[in-house]
């Protein structure tokens, strides 16, 4: 097999592996949903009065229902507070409007991330993995190159290589 053929074969194999891995990560694998249902969101305010939120919900992963935190839900100040009294953790539950109830997500078995600017750092993780695997594929294909033979002297020559 020539070096060019080996390189193309390695690129195709790595490319197919990346497509499979990214489709699994993105929840596009068979029996997975790319949407989650946000069941509850809670807000709290820090000492500087900045609002922080956390949301929990459910989704399907690997054909099984999962539930857990959903990161990156864009909770708005205008969402109605359900109960005027905070919980023991000083969190107020807010009503999730229908427009935010089923966001598109990237999910694993324990948590999900919405596809939103708020979750942008999590979107960089798969991009970093792709870049790392592309560099690895390049390194492997570069090392598979056919070894170059040293020039040989003609059979009747008495010259010694220098």
C-alpha positions in Angstrom: 0.0 0.0 0.0 1.4 3.4 -1.0 1.8 6.2 1.5 -0.9 8.2 -0.1 -3.4 5.4 0.0 -2.5 4.7 3.7 -3.0 8.4 4.4 -6.4 8.6 2.7 -7.5 5.4 4.4 -6.5 6.8 7.8 -8.3 10.1 7.1 -11.5 8.2 6.1 -11.4 5.9 9.2 -10.7 8.9 11.6 -13.4 10.9 9.8 -16.0 8.2 10.2 -15.0 7.7 13.9 -15.4 11.5 14.5 -18.8 11.6 12.8 -20.0 8.7 14.9 -18.6 10.2 18.1 -20.0 13.6 17.5 -23.4 12.3 16.6 -23.4 10.3 19.8 -22.4 13.3 21.8 -25.0 15.5 20.0 -27.8 13.1 20.8 -28.3 12.2 17.2 -27.7 8.5 17.8 -30.7 6.2 17.2 -33.3 6.3 20.0 -31.9 9.6 21.4 -33.8 12.9 21.5 -32.0 16.1 20.8 -34.6 17.9 22.9 -35.0 17.9 26.7 -38.0 18.9 28.8 -37.2 21.5 31.4 -39.2 20.6 34.5 -38.1 23.1 37.0 -35.9 26.2 37.2 -34.7 27.9 40.3 -33.2 31.4 40.7 -31.1 33.0 43.4 -29.3 36.3 43.7 -25.8 36.9 45.0 -24.7 39.7 47.2 -24.3 42.0 44.2 -27.9 41.2 43.2 -26.8 39.3 40.1 -29.3 36.5 39.2 -28.1 32.9 39.0 -30.2 30.0 37.9 -30.3 26.2 37.7 -32.7 24.0 35.8 -33.5 20.4 36.0 -35.4 18.2 33.4 -35.4 15.0 31.5 -34.3 13.6 28.1 -33.8 10.3 26.4 -30.3 8.9 26.0 -29.5 5.4 24.7 -33.2 4.5 24.7 -33.6 5.2 28.4 -35.1 8.2 30.1 -32.6 10.3 32.0 -33.1 13.3 34.3 -30.7 15.8 35.8 -29.4 19.3 35.5 -29.8 21.2 32.2 -27.0 23.8 31.9 -27.4 27.0 29.8 -31.1 27.6 30.0 -31.6 31.3 29.5 -33.8 32.1 32.5 -35.3 35.6 32.2 -36.1 38.1 35.0 -39.6 38.2 33.6 -40.4 34.6 34.5 -43.0 34.4 37.2 -42.0 33.2 40.7 -44.2 30.3 41.8 -43.8 30.7 45.5 -42.9 34.0 47.2 -40.9 32.2 49.9 -37.4 31.0 49.1 -36.3 27.4 49.7 -33.7 26.5 52.4 -31.0 27.2 49.8 -32.5 30.7 49.2 -33.8 29.7 45.7 -37.1 30.7 44.2 -38.8 28.3 41.8 -39.9 30.1 38.6 -42.5 29.0 36.1 -40.9 27.9 32.8 -42.7 29.3 29.8 -43.7 27.0 26.9 -41.2 28.7 24.6 -38.3 27.6 26.9 -39.7 24.2 28.0 -38.1 22.0 25.3 -34.7 23.3 24.2 -32.3 21.5 21.9 -29.5 19.9 23.9 -26.3 18.0 23.9 -26.7 15.3 26.6 -24.9 12.5 28.2 -26.4 10.1 30.8 -26.1 12.6 33.7 -26.5 16.1 32.4 -27.5 18.2 29.4 -26.3 21.5 27.8 -28.5 23.7 25.7 -27.3 24.9 22.4 -27.2 28.6 23.4 -24.6 31.3 23.8 -24.9 30.8 27.5 -23.5 27.2 27.1 -20.8 28.3 24.6 -17.8 27.1 26.7 -19.3 23.6 26.6 -19.5 23.8 22.8 -15.8 24.4 22.7 -15.1 21.0 24.3 -16.2 18.9 21.3 -14.4 21.4 19.0 -11.2 20.9 21.0 -11.6 17.1 20.8 -12.1 17.3 17.0 -8.9 19.4 16.7 -7.0 17.0 18.9 -8.1 14.0 16.9 -7.3 15.7 13.6 -3.8 16.4 14.9 -3.5 12.8 15.9 -4.7 11.6 12.5 -2.1 13.9 10.8 0.6 12.6 13.1 -0.3 8.9 12.4 -0.4 9.4 8.6 2.8 11.4 8.6 4.6 8.5 10.4 3.2 5.9 8.0 5.1 7.5 5.1 7.1 5.1 3.0 10.8 5.1 4.1 13.1 6.8 1.7 15.9 4.6 0.5 19.4 6.0 0.5 21.0 6.5 -3.0 23.1 3.5 -3.9 26.4 3.5 -5.8 26.5 1.8 -9.2 27.7 -1.9 -9.0 31.1 -1.3 -10.7 31.9 1.8 -8.7 34.6 1.9 -6.0 33.4 5.2 -4.6 32.6 5.1 -0.9 29.6 7.1 0.4 30.6 10.2 2.3 
